[in-house]
Amino acid sequence: MKLTYEIKPADELSPLEIAVILNYWEEREWNTLTVEEFKEKFSGSEFHLLRDENSGIYCLTRINFDFKIELNHSVYNICELVGLVSVTKNRGYGQQLLQHIVHNLTTRKIECIGFCAKELRPFYEKCKLSILYNKAEYLQEKIADGQFEANSDDDIVIISIADDQYKLLAGLNEDCIGYLLF
């Protein structure tokens, strides 16, 4: 079976594609979104899909462009890979989609990172992606009233990033905290 790689902005997704995405993301609070609400909520994103010849989705993820990181008092436009889901596990679809994404973003000179829990490290290691182990907690997220909380993930996964930003992220520690800006 030949699978094809496709990129779609949110406003080009069909109602069926949106239903498939929401089903596999398993984010209960998003299940009530209308098609229009979904497209508005994710208007700053691209959806990267691996499909068969009948347009069935085998693997999907979202690249969030409404994402910035503040490091050492400078703000960086680094997009975020989020919601990577393979419809069928252990078939190599996730790895195949990530290979396409890395090539695509590198070609377009778009910097991108993702986050993962320790349990997912073996998958990203198998994909031969660089991982900044135990660094995600040093990227704090603004929650309310100027308060921040640590990222709930463990690691930062490097999808496509310049060397200087890589060094900044690798230097995160308890004395050098970064901030996620949405």
Backbone as JSON, one array per atom type, in Angstrom:
{
  "sequence": "MKLTYEIKPADELSPLEIAVILNYWEEREWNTLTVEEFKEKFSGSEFHLLRDENSGIYCLTRINFDFKIELNHSVYNICELVGLVSVTKNRGYGQQLLQHIVHNLTTRKIECIGFCAKELRPFYEKCKLSILYNKAEYLQEKIADGQFEANSDDDIVIISIADDQYKLLAGLNEDCIGYLLF",
  "N": [[0.84, -1.18, 0.0], [0.58, 2.17, -0.89], [1.36, 5.12, 0.7], [0.58, 8.57, 0.98], [1.91, 11.81, 1.61], [0.56, 14.68, 3.01], [-0.19, 18.13, 3.44], [-2.26, 20.32, 5.17], [-3.86, 23.41, 5.79], [-5.93, 24.41, 8.57], [-8.35, 25.52, 7.63], [-8.83, 24.21, 5.25], [-9.51, 21.65, 5.8], [-11.78, 18.94, 5.62], [-15.13, 18.32, 6.92], [-15.26, 15.57, 7.6], [-12.53, 14.88, 7.84], [-11.86, 16.49, 10.01], [-13.46, 15.32, 11.98], [-12.22, 12.79, 12.16], [-9.66, 13.54, 13.07], [-10.29, 14.72, 15.59], [-11.39, 12.49, 16.85], [-9.16, 10.74, 17.09], [-7.39, 12.28, 18.56], [-8.47, 12.41, 21.09], [-9.23, 14.43, 22.91], [-11.41, 15.37, 25.03], [-12.79, 17.83, 25.59], [-12.7, 19.12, 23.17], [-14.34, 17.75, 21.48], [-16.87, 18.79, 21.18], [-16.64, 20.9, 19.49], [-17.71, 22.8, 16.7], [-17.38, 22.52, 13.11], [-16.62, 25.03, 12.11], [-15.73, 26.28, 14.48], [-13.56, 24.63, 15.11], [-11.88, 25.14, 12.91], [-11.35, 27.84, 13.35], [-10.13, 27.79, 15.91], [-7.78, 26.39, 15.35], [-6.53, 27.9, 13.42], [-3.98, 28.91, 13.16], [-2.39, 26.8, 12.48], [-0.9, 23.96, 10.79], [-1.9, 20.9, 9.35], [-0.48, 17.81, 9.19], [-0.56, 14.98, 7.28], [-0.7, 11.45, 6.73], [-1.76, 9.47, 4.22], [-3.84, 6.98, 2.58], [-4.52, 5.65, -0.75], [-7.23, 5.96, -0.94], [-7.82, 8.17, 0.47], [-7.92, 7.71, 3.18], [-6.95, 8.36, 6.52], [-3.91, 7.61, 8.0], [-1.97, 8.43, 9.74], [-1.37, 11.32, 11.72], [-0.6, 14.75, 12.53], [-0.17, 17.93, 14.14], [1.16, 21.08, 13.3], [1.89, 23.73, 15.19], [1.81, 27.05, 14.73], [1.26, 29.21, 16.27], [2.99, 29.81, 18.48], [5.59, 30.52, 20.64], [8.83, 30.93, 22.1], [10.35, 32.2, 24.95], [13.59, 32.93, 25.72], [16.29, 33.78, 27.69], [15.48, 36.51, 27.74], [14.82, 37.03, 25.11], [12.59, 36.59, 22.37], [11.61, 33.8, 20.51], [10.51, 32.55, 17.41], [9.48, 29.59, 17.23], [8.01, 26.85, 16.02], [5.58, 24.36, 17.1], [5.36, 20.88, 17.21], [2.61, 18.88, 17.64], [0.25, 16.55, 18.98], [0.72, 14.09, 17.62], [-0.41, 11.23, 16.12], [-0.86, 7.87, 15.38], [-3.01, 5.93, 13.51], [-3.04, 3.15, 13.36], [-1.06, 1.28, 15.4], [2.48, 0.52, 15.68], [3.27, 0.07, 13.01], [4.97, 1.65, 11.66], [4.04, 4.04, 10.67], [4.0, 6.48, 12.08], [6.74, 7.06, 12.29], [7.33, 7.28, 9.56], [5.74, 9.51, 8.85], [6.97, 11.48, 10.45], [9.51, 11.59, 9.24], [8.87, 12.74, 6.76], [7.92, 15.23, 7.68], [10.17, 16.36, 8.98], [11.9, 16.64, 6.76], [10.3, 18.38, 5.17], [9.94, 20.71, 6.83], [12.59, 21.45, 7.28], [13.44, 22.01, 4.67], [11.79, 24.19, 4.16], [12.83, 25.93, 5.94], [11.82, 26.19, 8.55], [11.62, 26.38, 11.96], [11.16, 23.98, 14.5], [9.92, 22.3, 17.36], [9.06, 19.57, 19.54], [7.36, 17.96, 22.26], [7.75, 15.41, 24.73], [6.76, 12.67, 26.86], [8.6, 10.59, 29.15], [7.98, 7.92, 28.56], [7.63, 7.89, 25.83], [10.08, 8.27, 24.71], [11.62, 6.09, 23.5], [10.33, 5.79, 21.0], [10.85, 8.27, 19.65], [13.62, 8.2, 19.68], [14.04, 5.99, 18.04], [13.2, 7.12, 15.7], [15.32, 8.64, 15.17], [15.59, 11.27, 16.05], [16.83, 14.18, 17.61], [16.96, 14.5, 21.1], [16.33, 16.46, 23.9], [16.88, 15.57, 26.89], [14.91, 15.55, 29.81], [14.5, 18.33, 29.85], [12.2, 19.74, 29.31], [10.71, 20.56, 31.54], [11.83, 22.93, 32.26], [10.82, 24.83, 30.66], [8.46, 27.02, 31.13], [4.93, 27.56, 31.45], [2.59, 30.12, 31.01], [-0.14, 30.53, 33.15], [-2.21, 32.0, 34.58], [-2.93, 35.3, 35.78], [-0.24, 36.19, 35.69], [1.11, 34.03, 36.68], [3.14, 31.08, 36.51], [3.62, 27.71, 35.34], [5.4, 24.6, 35.4], [6.21, 22.79, 32.43], [4.41, 19.88, 31.64], [5.5, 17.74, 30.31], [8.43, 15.64, 29.78], [10.69, 15.74, 28.04], [12.32, 17.61, 25.39], [11.8, 17.45, 22.01], [13.64, 17.6, 19.13], [12.75, 18.78, 16.08], [13.26, 20.4, 13.8], [15.66, 22.73, 13.84], [17.7, 25.65, 14.36], [21.23, 25.8, 15.06], [21.99, 27.69, 17.08], [19.61, 28.14, 18.54], [19.19, 25.56, 19.38], [21.33, 25.23, 21.15], [20.61, 27.09, 23.1], [18.23, 25.93, 24.09], [19.28, 23.5, 25.0], [20.73, 24.43, 27.1], [18.94, 24.94, 29.12], [18.0, 24.97, 32.53], [17.58, 24.75, 36.15], [18.45, 27.28, 36.83], [18.24, 28.67, 34.53], [15.58, 29.42, 33.03], [13.02, 29.02, 30.6], [10.22, 30.37, 28.71], [7.02, 29.46, 27.58], [5.14, 30.87, 25.07], [1.97, 31.66, 23.99]],
  "CA": [[0.0, 0.0, 0.0], [1.34, 3.41, -1.0], [0.81, 6.23, 1.48], [1.03, 9.88, 0.53], [2.07, 12.85, 2.62], [-0.22, 15.85, 2.65], [-0.25, 19.21, 4.42], [-3.46, 21.14, 4.99], [-4.23, 24.35, 6.85], [-7.21, 24.04, 9.2], [-9.53, 25.94, 6.85], [-9.01, 23.32, 4.1], [-9.91, 20.32, 6.25], [-13.2, 18.61, 5.45], [-15.78, 17.9, 8.17], [-14.88, 14.19, 7.91], [-11.15, 14.91, 8.33], [-11.9, 17.07, 11.36], [-14.02, 14.28, 12.87], [-11.18, 11.77, 12.35], [-8.64, 14.15, 13.92], [-10.81, 14.83, 16.96], [-11.55, 11.13, 17.38], [-7.88, 10.16, 17.47], [-6.73, 13.11, 19.57], [-9.05, 12.06, 22.39], [-9.36, 15.6, 23.78], [-12.87, 15.42, 25.24], [-13.37, 19.18, 25.52], [-12.74, 19.57, 21.78], [-15.33, 16.97, 20.73], [-18.09, 19.58, 20.95], [-16.36, 21.98, 18.54], [-18.27, 22.72, 15.36], [-16.36, 22.61, 12.07], [-16.16, 26.42, 12.08], [-14.96, 26.52, 15.71], [-12.3, 23.9, 14.95], [-11.06, 25.87, 11.95], [-10.93, 29.08, 14.01], [-9.21, 27.44, 17.0], [-6.51, 25.91, 14.81], [-6.22, 28.69, 12.22], [-2.53, 29.13, 13.1], [-1.75, 25.48, 12.42], [-0.93, 23.09, 9.61], [-2.11, 19.5, 9.68], [0.35, 16.94, 8.36], [-1.3, 13.73, 7.21], [-0.24, 10.33, 5.93], [-3.03, 8.92, 3.73], [-3.79, 5.95, 1.54], [-5.06, 6.08, -2.05], [-8.66, 6.26, -0.77], [-7.84, 9.33, 1.36], [-7.99, 7.32, 4.59], [-5.84, 8.91, 7.3], [-3.18, 6.59, 8.76], [-1.19, 9.1, 10.77], [-1.58, 12.77, 11.63], [-0.07, 15.63, 13.57], [-0.41, 19.36, 13.91], [2.26, 22.02, 13.53], [1.31, 24.92, 15.79], [2.6, 28.25, 14.46], [0.92, 30.19, 17.31], [3.83, 29.3, 19.55], [6.88, 31.2, 20.74], [9.57, 30.62, 23.32], [11.21, 33.27, 25.45], [14.82, 32.44, 26.33], [17.25, 34.87, 27.95], [14.83, 37.79, 27.43], [14.56, 37.15, 23.68], [11.48, 35.74, 21.94], [11.93, 33.04, 19.3], [9.4, 31.91, 16.7], [9.77, 28.18, 17.03], [6.69, 26.22, 16.07], [5.46, 23.17, 17.95], [4.71, 19.67, 16.72], [1.73, 18.43, 18.72], [-0.85, 15.66, 18.61], [1.11, 13.03, 16.68], [-1.2, 10.02, 16.37], [-0.94, 6.86, 14.32], [-4.29, 5.23, 13.62], [-2.65, 1.78, 13.66], [0.25, 1.31, 16.07], [3.56, -0.42, 15.35], [3.36, -0.19, 11.57], [5.94, 2.58, 11.1], [3.4, 5.22, 10.09], [4.47, 7.67, 12.81], [8.12, 7.3, 11.86], [7.28, 7.73, 8.17], [5.23, 10.88, 8.84], [8.0, 12.36, 10.99], [10.55, 11.77, 8.21], [8.34, 13.74, 5.81], [7.83, 16.53, 8.36], [11.54, 16.89, 9.15], [12.35, 17.09, 5.43], [9.5, 19.52, 4.75], [10.23, 21.9, 7.63], [13.99, 21.82, 7.03], [13.44, 22.63, 3.34], [11.12, 25.49, 4.27], [13.57, 26.69, 6.96], [10.9, 26.41, 9.67], [12.12, 25.76, 13.18], [10.07, 23.28, 15.17], [10.21, 21.34, 18.41], [7.93, 18.88, 20.14], [7.58, 17.56, 23.64], [7.29, 14.04, 24.99], [6.94, 12.05, 28.17], [9.66, 9.57, 29.15], [7.51, 6.68, 27.94], [7.69, 7.99, 24.36], [11.47, 8.43, 24.26], [12.08, 5.07, 22.54], [9.79, 6.07, 19.67], [11.58, 9.37, 19.02], [14.98, 7.73, 19.46], [13.97, 5.13, 16.86], [13.05, 8.04, 14.56], [16.62, 9.31, 15.05], [15.46, 12.69, 16.34], [17.58, 14.63, 18.77], [16.1, 14.7, 22.27], [16.92, 17.13, 25.05], [16.29, 14.81, 27.98], [14.56, 16.22, 31.07], [14.61, 19.79, 29.7], [10.88, 20.37, 29.11], [10.24, 21.17, 32.78], [12.42, 24.27, 32.39], [10.02, 25.74, 29.83], [7.25, 27.22, 31.91], [3.76, 28.03, 30.72], [1.78, 31.09, 31.74], [-1.48, 30.0, 33.37], [-3.15, 33.08, 34.89], [-2.45, 36.35, 36.69], [1.21, 36.25, 35.7], [1.65, 32.81, 37.28], [3.68, 30.11, 35.56], [3.79, 26.34, 35.82], [6.33, 23.82, 34.59], [5.68, 21.94, 31.38], [4.14, 18.54, 32.18], [6.3, 16.74, 29.6], [9.79, 15.45, 30.28], [11.75, 16.01, 27.08], [12.11, 18.43, 24.2], [12.17, 16.7, 20.81], [14.07, 18.53, 18.08], [12.25, 18.41, 14.75], [14.05, 21.19, 12.86], [16.01, 23.93, 14.6], [19.04, 26.19, 14.13], [22.2, 25.44, 16.11], [22.0, 28.62, 18.21], [18.43, 27.86, 19.37], [19.43, 24.26, 20.01], [22.22, 25.45, 22.3], [19.83, 27.76, 24.15], [17.34, 24.93, 24.7], [20.11, 22.53, 25.72], [21.23, 25.09, 28.31], [17.89, 25.13, 30.12], [18.16, 24.3, 33.82], [16.86, 25.46, 37.21], [18.9, 28.67, 36.86], [17.98, 29.25, 33.21], [14.22, 29.01, 32.71], [12.41, 29.62, 29.42], [8.78, 30.52, 28.83], [6.2, 29.16, 26.41], [4.22, 31.97, 24.8], [0.95, 31.26, 23.02]],
  "C": [[0.89, 1.25, 0.0], [0.62, 4.5, -0.2], [1.38, 7.53, 0.97], [1.01, 10.86, 1.69], [1.34, 14.09, 2.14], [-0.21, 16.85, 3.8], [-1.49, 20.04, 4.12], [-3.56, 22.15, 6.12], [-5.61, 23.97, 7.37], [-8.4, 24.38, 8.32], [-9.76, 25.09, 5.6], [-9.41, 21.9, 4.5], [-11.41, 20.12, 6.05], [-13.81, 18.27, 6.81], [-15.4, 16.47, 8.58], [-13.45, 14.13, 8.46], [-11.09, 15.45, 9.75], [-12.43, 16.05, 12.36], [-12.98, 13.2, 13.17], [-10.1, 12.31, 13.3], [-9.11, 14.2, 15.36], [-10.97, 13.46, 17.61], [-10.22, 10.57, 17.87], [-7.11, 11.0, 18.47], [-7.25, 12.83, 20.97], [-9.01, 13.22, 23.4], [-10.85, 15.87, 23.96], [-13.47, 16.81, 25.07], [-13.45, 19.7, 24.09], [-13.81, 18.84, 20.97], [-16.61, 17.74, 20.43], [-17.87, 20.72, 19.97], [-17.12, 21.74, 17.23], [-17.11, 22.79, 14.36], [-15.77, 24.01, 12.05], [-15.31, 26.75, 13.31], [-13.59, 25.84, 15.64], [-11.36, 24.7, 14.05], [-10.54, 27.18, 12.54], [-9.88, 28.78, 15.08], [-7.82, 27.08, 16.47], [-6.1, 26.66, 13.54], [-4.72, 28.96, 12.08], [-1.75, 27.83, 13.01], [-1.81, 24.88, 11.02], [-1.16, 21.67, 10.11], [-1.34, 18.66, 8.67], [-0.24, 15.54, 8.45], [-0.57, 12.7, 6.35], [-1.5, 9.57, 5.54], [-2.8, 7.8, 2.73], [-4.45, 6.48, 0.27], [-6.55, 6.4, -1.99], [-8.88, 7.44, 0.18], [-8.06, 8.98, 2.83], [-6.76, 7.82, 5.33], [-5.22, 7.8, 8.15], [-2.38, 7.18, 9.9], [-1.38, 10.6, 10.6], [-0.86, 13.49, 12.76], [-0.38, 17.06, 13.18], [0.88, 20.12, 14.17], [1.62, 23.33, 13.96], [2.24, 26.11, 15.56], [2.3, 29.37, 15.45], [1.68, 29.85, 18.58], [5.16, 30.04, 19.5], [7.53, 30.77, 22.04], [10.41, 31.83, 23.69], [12.38, 32.63, 26.19], [15.78, 33.61, 26.5], [16.74, 36.22, 27.47], [14.67, 38.06, 25.93], [13.45, 36.17, 23.31], [11.83, 35.11, 20.59], [10.66, 32.43, 18.72], [9.81, 30.49, 16.35], [8.43, 27.47, 17.1], [6.76, 24.89, 16.82], [4.75, 22.05, 17.2], [3.89, 19.11, 17.88], [0.68, 17.47, 18.16], [-0.5, 14.61, 17.58], [0.38, 11.74, 17.06], [-1.14, 9.13, 15.14], [-2.21, 6.06, 14.55], [-4.06, 3.76, 13.97], [-1.24, 1.81, 14.22], [1.19, 0.24, 15.52], [3.61, -0.85, 13.89], [4.36, 0.74, 10.89], [5.35, 3.84, 10.53], [3.87, 6.51, 10.77], [5.88, 8.05, 12.39], [8.15, 7.85, 10.43], [6.79, 9.18, 8.1], [6.28, 11.85, 9.37], [9.13, 12.6, 10.0], [10.11, 12.82, 7.19], [8.34, 15.13, 6.44], [9.2, 17.15, 8.53], [12.05, 17.42, 7.82], [11.62, 18.37, 5.01], [9.88, 20.79, 5.52], [11.67, 22.37, 7.43], [14.09, 22.53, 5.68], [12.85, 24.03, 3.38], [11.78, 26.42, 5.3], [12.64, 27.12, 8.11], [11.44, 25.65, 10.87], [10.96, 25.19, 13.98], [10.62, 22.33, 16.23], [8.91, 20.63, 18.81], [8.29, 18.54, 21.56], [7.12, 16.12, 23.79], [7.53, 13.65, 26.43], [8.02, 10.97, 28.04], [9.25, 8.3, 28.42], [7.62, 6.7, 26.42], [9.11, 8.17, 23.83], [11.89, 7.37, 23.25], [11.56, 5.31, 21.12], [10.61, 7.15, 18.97], [13.04, 9.01, 18.8], [15.04, 6.85, 18.21], [13.84, 5.96, 15.58], [14.32, 8.85, 14.32], [16.52, 10.83, 15.2], [16.27, 13.0, 17.59], [16.61, 14.93, 19.91], [16.91, 15.41, 23.35], [16.22, 16.55, 26.28], [16.09, 15.67, 29.23], [14.71, 17.74, 31.01], [13.26, 20.48, 29.62], [10.38, 21.08, 30.37], [10.77, 22.59, 32.97], [11.81, 25.27, 31.41], [8.68, 25.88, 30.53], [6.16, 27.86, 31.07], [2.96, 28.99, 31.59], [0.37, 30.54, 31.91], [-2.49, 31.09, 33.67], [-2.48, 34.07, 35.84], [-0.93, 36.4, 36.8], [1.88, 35.05, 36.33], [2.12, 31.85, 36.18], [3.72, 28.74, 36.19], [4.72, 25.6, 34.86], [5.58, 23.01, 33.55], [5.49, 20.53, 31.95], [4.9, 17.43, 31.46], [7.7, 16.66, 30.19], [10.85, 16.0, 29.33], [11.32, 16.97, 25.99], [12.63, 17.61, 23.01], [12.47, 17.71, 19.71], [13.6, 18.0, 16.73], [13.11, 19.09, 13.69], [14.39, 22.5, 13.56], [17.45, 24.35, 14.29], [19.94, 25.87, 15.33], [22.15, 26.38, 17.32], [20.79, 28.41, 19.12], [18.57, 26.51, 20.06], [20.28, 24.43, 21.26], [21.48, 26.14, 23.44], [18.91, 26.77, 24.86], [18.12, 23.9, 25.5], [20.63, 23.1, 27.03], [20.17, 25.35, 29.37], [18.21, 24.33, 31.39], [17.45, 25.13, 34.89], [17.27, 26.93, 37.32], [18.64, 29.4, 35.54], [16.65, 28.7, 32.7], [13.76, 29.72, 31.44], [10.9, 29.64, 29.6], [8.1, 30.22, 27.5], [5.19, 30.27, 26.25], [3.25, 31.52, 23.72], [0.18, 32.49, 22.58]]
}
